[in-house]
Amino acid sequence: MSNNEGFVVSDIGGSNFIKSCSSLLHDFFLNPPVGRKPFIDDIVLSSDEGLAQWPNITCLPSYYQTRDEITLLKTYGAEIAENILTGCSIIDLGSGDTRKIQPLLSHLESRACSVSYFSVDLSKKSLERGLAHLASCQYRHVKLHGLWGPLDDALLWCRDQVSGPLLLVSLGSMTGNDRWDISVEDLAQWAAIMAPNDRFLIGIDSNQDHDKIWASYHDDDGVFETFLRTGLAFTNKVLGQDWYRDDDWVLEGEFGEAPLVHRFVFRAVRDVRFPDSNIDFSTGDRIECYEGHKYTPEEMRLQFRACGMKDLASWKSPDSDIYEYLIVKEQ
């Protein structure tokens, strides 16, 4: 546990980050499931070095996701805040850029609604940076806390530590943005710890414009590419093997349909072989990473129903097809 001015950060598993990344690389990169290409999980991209670059992405003119979600929460924050009870514990899953949650917290502050806000992040540095931003708002009714660790550990922490009303928050397409079965399974785990009056606020990018989506991920200055290559270089540290070199791989993007998804692909331009580490790529082989599933509102509601949830209300950004859903367990 570490103390900072205005908040405390608790280690709920973050100090085991390297071990968690090693397990993910073993299961999805070195030994991918049958029918899947080697895959780098988003968690592996979330090192201190990687997340330090994330603000460079969110300020890109072409990267609409963060900007439009902030606009949504500024526009409808007061309406959303009316659904939050005094004494509520707000768990922000993968908090990242706390500018997104700030409008909602500010509306709660203006209503003198006393709540405890828990920011969850894999990177302690990113967590402290985001909470320091919120602490500068000098809230009197919003108590700030940090939970350093992965979402799996955050789920167990919520189950065992939270009493009273609960609001789970997943902004920036953190939840519901995966292959269908994985998204439903993930959401069902959170539904299992929710009481009948608990709420879950989920933000999702449902844009279907291929050109707009492409531009948001493929900026002219290569900022997004630098972020992804930093993530692959980080795997050298995790695996204890300098298998990844920038010159061996080109980065490509591609779309899949039904549902619409954009993914990045690293393609080998020469053979890359390290037998002692079970790494064996021939020229042309691919590594997939950073998938963005653009589920429509109809598809999201099917997800909710599949895990026994329903939406009480939804809001759309004035600027694009970014949605927030407030969901509860079916009675």
N, C-alpha and C positions, 0 to 999 in steps of 0.2 A: 504494500500500500504506500502511495506517495501523496504528500500534501502539497497543494498549490493554493495560491491566493484565490479564494472563492469556490474551490472544489477539491474533492479527493478522488484519486484514481485507485481502484482496486484491481489486483491481478486475479482474473478468473480463468486463466489459462494462456494468457498472452506470452508468458515467459517460455512456453513450450512451442512457440511459433515454428522454429526450425524443424522440430520433430513432426509437427502437423504437416508441414510442407513436404517433408520426406515421405510421409505416408501417402499423401495425395499423388506425388510423383511416381511412387511405386505402383499405385493402383490404376492410374489413368494415363501415365506417360510411358513408363517402362513396361507395364503389363496391362495394356488397355483391354477393356471388355470386348468380347467377341462382337465383331461387326462395327467397331469404332476405331477411328484413327487415333494415334497418340494425341493426347489432349493436355494442355496446361491449364489447370484450374485457376479461376480468378483469385483465389486465396493466395496462390503462389506469386501473383502479380502485386500483392498488397504489402510488400516489404516497406520499411521506412524509406528506402531509396525510391521505390515506385510511387508511393503515395505522396512523397514530397513533390513529385512532378504533376500530380493530378490537378492542382489549381491552374497550371499552365493550359490544361485541356478545357476546363470549365469556362475559362475566359475567352476562348476562341470564338470569333463571330459566327462561325458555322456550327458550333456545338450548342444546339438549341435546348438540349434536355434540361440542364441545370437552370438556365435562365428562365425557361418557360414554366418550370415547376415552381420557382420562387415567385414568379408573377401570379401563378394560380393561388399560392398560399397567402400572398399579400391581398389578393382580391377576395378570397373566401375564408381567410383565417378566422375572422370573427364568427362566421357561421359554423365553422368546424369546431371552434373553441366552445360553443354552446353545448356540445355533446360530451364535454370532459367534466368530470365531477371533481369537486374539491377533495383533496386528499389522495388524488390519483397518482399512481406511479407510471410515468411515461418512459417506455423503453425504446430508444431509438436504435434500431438494428442496422449496424454498418453506417454510423452517422456521417462519416466523411465530411462534406462541406456543411458546416452548421449554419450557414446563411439560409439554408432551406427551411430548417425548423424554427429559425428566429422569429418570423412573423407570427407563427402560432403561439410561441411562448410569450411574445410581447402582448398579444391579445389576452392571454391568461393573466398576465401581470396587470394589465389595465382593468381587469374585472376583479382584481384582488383574490384570484382563485389560487389557493395554496396547493402546489403540486411538487413532486420530486421528479426531476428529469435525469435519466440515466443514459449517457451516451456510450454506445458499444462500438469498439473499433479494434482491428487486429494490430494496428501500429500505435504504440504508446505515444510517440512523438506527434502523430496526426491527431490522436485523441486529445492530448494536452493543448495542441494548437487550436483545435475547434472549441474546446471548453474555455480557453482563455478569451476567445472572441466573444462568447456568450457572457462570460464573467464581466467583460467591459460594459455590458448593458446595466450592471448593478441592479439586478432583479431583487426584490424584497420577498416576493411570494413564490418564486420559482427557485427551488434548491437544486444545485448542480452536482452531479456525480459522474464519474467515469468508470466504465467496466472494460478492462483491457483483456481481450480474448476473442475467440471465434464464436459464431452464432450458436453452435451446438452447446457450448459451455454457458452461453447467455440463457439458453432455453432452460437448462438445469438450474441455473441461478434464479431465474424467475419462478420456476416451480417451487423451489425450496425457500426463497427469501421474501417474496412479495406477498403481502397480505393487504386486503382492501382492493379498491377499484384499480383496474389495470388498463392502460392504453399502450398497445404495441404499435410502433411506427416503423414503416419500411418505405423510405423515399428513394427516388432515383432508380426504380426498377430493381431493387435488391431482392424482393420476394415476388414469385410468380413469373420470373424471367429466366426460365430454363426449359429443357425438354419437358413435354407435358407430364409424363409420369413422375419426373423428379420434382416439378413444381407443385403438383398435387400432394405428393408425399411430404414435402417440406412444409407446406401450408397446414397439412393435417396434424403435424407434430405440434405446431403452435396452437391450433384449435384445441388440442387435447388438454392443454394447461389453462385454457380460458374458462372463467366462470360465465354464467348466463348473461351478466350485465357488463362483462368486459368488452372492449372494442379493439379493432385492428384497423389502422389507417395505412393503406397501401397505395403507393404512387407508381404508375406504369406509363411507359411511352407506347402509345398505340398508333403512331404515325405509319402510314402505308405508302408514303411518297418515296420511291427508291432513290431519286436524285437527292432529296433532302437528307435522307439517312446516310447515303454514301458520303456526301460532303461533310457531315458531322464527324465521321470517323477517318476521313482521308484528307486532312488539311494540307495545304500547299507547303507548309514549313516542316512537315514531318514530326509534329509534336506528339501525336498519338503513336506514331511508329517508335519514337524514342522511348516512350513509356513502356511499350510492349517489349522492345529489345532489352530494356533494363530488367524486366521481369525474367526473360530467358537467361540473361547473364547471371541473375541471382541464383538460378538453379545450379550453376557451377559450385557455388558455396554450399548449397544444400546437399548436393550429391558428392561433394569432395572430389570433383573431376571437372577439369576445364574442357568440357566437351563442346560448349557453345562458343562460336566465334561469329561475329557479325558477317564476315565475308563469305561464310558458308551457306547463308540463307537469304532468300529474298522474301519480302512480305507482300502478300496478296490479300484481296478481300473477295467475298462472294456472297450471293444471296441464296437462300432456300425459301421455298414457298409452302403454304398451307401447314402451319402458320408462317407468316413472313419472318425470316430471321437473317441477320447479317452476322457473318463470322470472319475472323482473320485466319489466314493460313500462312505459316512459314514453310517455304518449299526449298529443299536442299539443291544447291547448284553443283555440288560435288559429293562424293561418298563421305560420310561421317561415321567412323567406326571406333568404338572403345569397348571391346569385348568384355573387359573386366567389369564394366559398369552396365552390361546388358544394353548398350546403345549401339544400334546398327541401322543406319539410314543409307539408302542408295540415292544417287542423283535422281531428283524428281519426287522423292518421298515427301510427305507433308506432315506437319504438326499443326493441329487446330487449337485455337484459343479465342477467348473473349467473344462469346456469342451474345448477340442482342436480339431476343425474341420480341416481336412487336404484336402481342396479342390484342385483338380488338375487344371492345367492351363486352360483346356477346361471348367471346371466348373466355374472358376473365370470369364472367358470371358462371360459366360452365365449370371452371376451376373451383369457384367457391362452393357450388352445389356438390361437387364430387367429394369434398371433404367436410360436408355438413355445415357449411357457412352460407350466409346471404348478405347482400349489401343493404344497409339502411339508407344510404345516400351516396351520391357521387357528384364530383365537380370536374369540370373541364377547363383547362387553361384557355384564356382568351386568345392566346397566340398560336396554339397548335393542339394536336391530339394527345396532350399529356393529361392523364386523369388521376384523381384521387378517389379511392373507394373507402368508405367506412363500413366495415363488415362485422358481423356478430355470428355467434353459433345459432344454428336453427333450433327452435324450441320443440 
